[in-house]
Amino acid sequence: MEVWEYTLRIGIAFFLGGMIGFERQYRQKSAGLRTNTLVAIGSAAFVMLSHALTGETGDPSRVVGQIVTGIGFLGAGVIIREGANVQGLNTAATIWCSAAVGSLVGAGFYTYGIVTALSVVITLIILRPLAMYLSRRKEKHSNEDYLDSHYSMKISCNIEAESQIRPMIMEAISENDLQLQSLRSTRDEKSGHVRFEAQIISEGRNNKHIENFSKRIGSDRNVSEIEWLLVKTNLN
């Protein structure tokens, strides 16, 4: 191998490794610009050394395998476990990818190395907001599972149907896994209507079950009006 070719491959590995490391450095990660650049350069140098020593008769893939093993130990050094949380996995995977980029460039696969490096950078930059969004969404739903939601329900029906609607309310609450906190009825002799006011508790924010409850009660022809309102949410 000529000196200019060796220098070219090292230069490309330097640039691509630095491009990957810049993103990690910008995020203030433990393995940043210098680490990823050195990993890419070192991987490229080892691959070129393997080709130079083995020539056409040897097996250069052995050195590549040793690079993968060595990078595994290096990546383990940036992984930190705090209780149930594990940090540093992305950085460790990035170091591993930098080694792959360096190995490709060292073997003379410039285009493949560039495509791999660009893929790594795009993954780190573009998928980060999506991953954060999904994490927040999961956390939000997880928190909602530990909330008690308090609903206020108002139902109006004919006075003649009062004895029929009251047990129907109790049955609908049981069917939808809701808890009845209080139930009050007020008669209006002038209008000929009874107004029920129910305070209902649900584990988590369960608007769907409340709406199913409303449909069940509202399907009775004696019910003239029904409305519900989410009053508050409290931790269990």
Secondary structure per residue as TSV (DSSP state, phi and psi in degrees):
chain	resnum	aa	ss	phi	psi
A	1	M	-	360.0	132.8
A	2	E	-	-74.4	156.9
A	3	V	H	-62.2	-39.6
A	4	W	H	-64.4	-35.7
A	5	E	H	-70.5	-41.1
A	6	Y	H	-60.3	-45.2
A	7	T	H	-63.8	-39.0
A	8	L	H	-61.9	-46.4
A	9	R	H	-66.4	-41.7
A	10	I	H	-63.3	-40.2
A	11	G	H	-63.5	-42.8
A	12	I	H	-66.1	-42.0
A	13	A	H	-62.1	-40.0
A	14	F	H	-60.3	-46.7
A	15	F	H	-66.5	-47.5
A	16	L	H	-68.3	-41.2
A	17	G	H	-63.5	-39.4
A	18	G	H	-66.2	-35.6
A	19	M	H	-63.6	-42.4
A	20	I	H	-68.4	-44.2
A	21	G	H	-66.4	-27.9
A	22	F	H	-60.7	-41.9
A	23	E	H	-63.7	-42.0
A	24	R	H	-66.4	-39.3
A	25	Q	H	-66.2	-39.3
A	26	Y	H	-63.7	-33.6
A	27	R	T	-84.6	3.9
A	28	Q	T	60.1	44.0
A	29	K	-	-89.0	160.0
A	30	S	S	-65.2	-37.3
A	31	A	S	-105.8	99.3
A	32	G	-	-110.4	-131.1
A	33	L	H	-60.6	-53.1
A	34	R	H	-67.5	-42.6
A	35	T	H	-61.5	-50.0
A	36	N	H	-66.4	-35.2
A	37	T	H	-65.8	-45.1
A	38	L	H	-64.1	-39.0
A	39	V	H	-62.9	-44.1
A	40	A	H	-65.1	-44.3
A	41	I	H	-64.0	-46.6
A	42	G	H	-61.7	-42.1
A	43	S	H	-63.4	-43.1
A	44	A	H	-62.6	-42.4
A	45	A	H	-64.3	-42.2
A	46	F	H	-65.5	-40.3
A	47	V	H	-64.4	-42.9
A	48	M	H	-66.2	-37.3
A	49	L	H	-63.6	-40.7
A	50	S	H	-61.3	-44.2
A	51	H	H	-64.7	-38.4
A	52	A	H	-67.8	-37.5
A	53	L	H	-80.5	-37.8
A	54	T	H	-89.1	-27.9
A	55	G	T	63.9	-138.9
A	56	E	T	-87.6	-14.5
A	57	T	T	-100.9	-20.9
A	58	G	S	-85.5	-174.3
A	59	D	-	-121.1	93.0
A	60	P	T	-68.5	-15.2
A	61	S	H	-65.7	-21.1
A	62	R	H	-63.3	-41.5
A	63	V	H	-65.4	-40.3
A	64	V	H	-60.6	-41.2
A	65	G	H	-62.2	-38.9
A	66	Q	H	-68.4	-32.8
A	67	I	H	-63.1	-46.0
A	68	V	H	-59.4	-43.4
A	69	T	H	-63.8	-45.8
A	70	G	H	-63.4	-39.3
A	71	I	H	-66.3	-30.1
A	72	G	H	-60.6	-42.2
A	73	F	H	-67.3	-38.9
A	74	L	H	-65.7	-41.8
A	75	G	H	-66.0	-33.0
A	76	A	H	-62.8	-26.0
A	77	G	T	-71.5	-17.9
A	78	V	T	-101.7	-1.1
A	79	I	-	-89.7	125.7
A	80	I	E	-123.0	134.5
A	81	R	E	-112.2	125.7
A	82	E	E	-123.5	98.8
A	83	G	T	65.3	-123.3
A	84	A	T	-88.1	-6.6
A	85	N	E	-95.0	140.1
A	86	V	E	-119.8	124.5
A	87	Q	E	-116.7	150.0
A	88	G	-	99.8	0.0
A	89	L	H	-64.8	-41.8
A	90	N	H	-63.4	-41.8
A	91	T	H	-65.0	-41.6
A	92	A	H	-63.3	-42.2
A	93	A	H	-65.6	-33.9
A	94	T	H	-66.3	-40.8
A	95	I	H	-60.5	-42.2
A	96	W	H	-60.8	-43.3
A	97	C	H	-66.5	-36.6
A	98	S	H	-62.3	-38.0
A	99	A	H	-64.7	-39.0
A	100	A	H	-64.6	-41.6
A	101	V	H	-62.1	-46.8
A	102	G	H	-61.3	-39.4
A	103	S	H	-66.1	-40.8
A	104	L	H	-63.2	-45.0
A	105	V	H	-65.7	-41.5
A	106	G	H	-61.7	-31.1
A	107	A	T	-83.8	-2.9
A	108	G	T	94.2	4.3
A	109	F	-	-90.3	72.8
A	110	Y	H	-62.7	-47.5
A	111	T	H	-61.7	-43.5
A	112	Y	H	-63.7	-39.6
A	113	G	H	-63.9	-42.5
A	114	I	H	-65.5	-44.2
A	115	V	H	-61.9	-42.0
A	116	T	H	-63.7	-44.8
A	117	A	H	-62.3	-43.7
A	118	L	H	-63.6	-38.3
A	119	S	H	-63.6	-40.0
A	120	V	H	-64.2	-47.5
A	121	V	H	-63.6	-43.2
A	122	I	H	-62.4	-41.3
A	123	T	H	-61.2	-44.7
A	124	L	H	-67.4	-36.2
A	125	I	H	-87.7	-50.1
A	126	I	H	-79.1	-38.7
A	127	L	H	-78.4	-13.9
A	128	R	H	-60.4	-50.7
A	129	P	H	-60.8	-37.8
A	130	L	H	-64.8	-43.5
A	131	A	H	-63.1	-40.6
A	132	M	H	-65.9	-39.3
A	133	Y	H	-63.4	-45.2
A	134	L	H	-65.3	-36.7
A	135	S	H	-66.0	-43.4
A	136	R	H	-64.8	-39.1
A	137	R	H	-64.7	-42.1
A	138	K	H	-64.9	-42.0
A	139	E	H	-64.0	-38.7
A	140	K	H	-63.0	-47.0
A	141	H	H	-66.3	-35.2
A	142	S	H	-64.8	-41.5
A	143	N	H	-67.2	-36.3
A	144	E	H	-64.4	-27.5
A	145	D	T	-66.4	-19.5
A	146	Y	T	-103.6	15.6
A	147	L	E	-107.8	145.3
A	148	D	E	-100.2	123.0
A	149	S	E	-100.7	131.2
A	150	H	E	-105.1	124.7
A	151	Y	E	-117.1	146.0
A	152	S	E	-111.1	126.1
A	153	M	E	-120.3	131.9
A	154	K	E	-123.2	129.3
A	155	I	E	-132.9	132.6
A	156	S	E	-117.3	136.3
A	157	C	E	-149.2	172.6
A	158	N	E	-67.0	147.7
A	159	I	G	-59.5	-37.8
A	160	E	G	-62.7	-24.4
A	161	A	G	-97.3	8.0
A	162	E	H	-58.5	-46.4
A	163	S	H	-68.0	-19.8
A	164	Q	H	-87.5	-38.5
A	165	I	H	-74.6	-36.4
A	166	R	H	-57.6	-53.4
A	167	P	H	-64.8	-27.8
A	168	M	H	-65.2	-38.3
A	169	I	H	-62.3	-45.8
A	170	M	H	-62.4	-40.0
A	171	E	H	-68.5	-41.8
A	172	A	H	-66.3	-35.5
A	173	I	H	-63.7	-43.2
A	174	S	H	-66.5	-39.5
A	175	E	H	-64.8	-30.5
A	176	N	T	-102.3	18.3
A	177	D	T	55.9	43.0
A	178	L	-	-109.2	163.9
A	179	Q	E	-119.6	130.5
A	180	L	E	-89.7	121.2
A	181	Q	E	-90.3	-42.3
A	182	S	E	-157.6	153.1
A	183	L	E	-142.8	121.8
A	184	R	E	-129.6	141.2
A	185	S	E	-124.2	140.7
A	186	T	E	-128.6	127.0
A	187	R	E	-92.8	142.1
A	188	D	E	-124.1	97.0
A	189	E	T	-63.0	-32.5
A	190	K	T	-65.6	-45.4
A	191	S	T	-86.0	-16.9
A	192	G	T	76.1	26.4
A	193	H	E	-123.1	155.3
A	194	V	E	-116.5	135.6
A	195	R	E	-112.7	117.7
A	196	F	E	-93.9	137.7
A	197	E	E	-125.0	113.0
A	198	A	E	-114.8	135.1
A	199	Q	E	-104.5	117.7
A	200	I	E	-120.2	141.3
A	201	I	E	-115.5	137.7
A	202	S	E	-128.8	142.7
A	203	E	E	-77.9	113.9
A	204	G	S	80.7	170.6
A	205	R	-	-81.3	108.0
A	206	N	-	-121.8	58.7
A	207	N	H	-61.3	-31.9
A	208	K	H	-63.5	-43.8
A	209	H	H	-68.6	-35.7
A	210	I	H	-63.8	-40.2
A	211	E	H	-68.0	-37.7
A	212	N	H	-63.0	-39.4
A	213	F	H	-59.9	-45.1
A	214	S	H	-63.1	-41.8
A	215	K	H	-64.7	-38.4
A	216	R	H	-64.1	-46.5
A	217	I	H	-71.7	-41.5
A	218	G	H	-68.1	-15.2
A	219	S	T	-73.2	-16.1
A	220	D	S	-75.2	133.1
A	221	R	T	-68.8	-17.4
A	222	N	T	-81.8	-12.3
A	223	V	E	-86.5	121.6
A	224	S	E	-98.9	-22.2
A	225	E	E	-155.3	141.4
A	226	I	E	-150.2	134.1
A	227	E	E	-148.0	151.0
A	228	W	E	-136.6	156.7
A	229	L	E	-146.1	132.9
A	230	L	E	-77.7	115.2
A	231	V	E	-85.5	-51.4
A	232	K	E	-164.3	167.6
A	233	T	E	-128.9	136.3
A	234	N	E	-128.3	152.8
A	235	L	E	-68.6	142.7
A	236	N	-	-62.6	360.0
